[in-house]
Amino acid sequence: MSESPSPPDPRLLAIGLQIRRLREERGYSLEQLAERSGLSFRGLIYIEHGRRNLSVLTLLGIAAGLGVEPGRLVNHIGGEPEKSVSR
C-alpha cells in the first residue's frame, strides 16, 4: 500500500491560490508568469498548488512578474498569534 501525499500547508495553499488568481486576472499563462518571474514552469505549478515552500526571493520574483507589491501575495493570510517573549 502506498501512502497518499500529505495535504499542503493551508498557508502555502492560500499563497498559491492568490498567485493563481492574480495571474489569471492579468491573463498570464503559467509559462508567461514563470518566464516573467524567473521560475521554472513546474516550480510555479508546485507553488500554485501549495506544494512548495517559497523563499523570500522567489516570492519577490513572482510579485515582480505579476506587477504587484509582495504584500499582495501574503497579506490575506492569517497566521498564528505571536507568542510573547519574556526577557
Steps between C-alpha positions, in 0.01 A plus 500: 500500500630842415441801715313792350689827509431722798276799434679828441543747782193728488720810503698383197178407326357847571810665349480270198133575443566873527780473242273305267217751543727795422658314206161423350378859556793617291438239232842336547554133430715298738778515240478879475513556876782249539703689241415842648591375850816311413351169615453165336155411375490193727617701802218746449248217478623366835473845654145557372395166646658571839757223458812714517622722782599829338815687586477875543690548173255276316208692647660827392555365149139391467375835629720680246377269224141581593573872542372510859644583839623183676252557781212433260612137494499450877299770679176300483644212701419477868793364693515358843501758779845620593629360825634754740859463593586578860839642572 
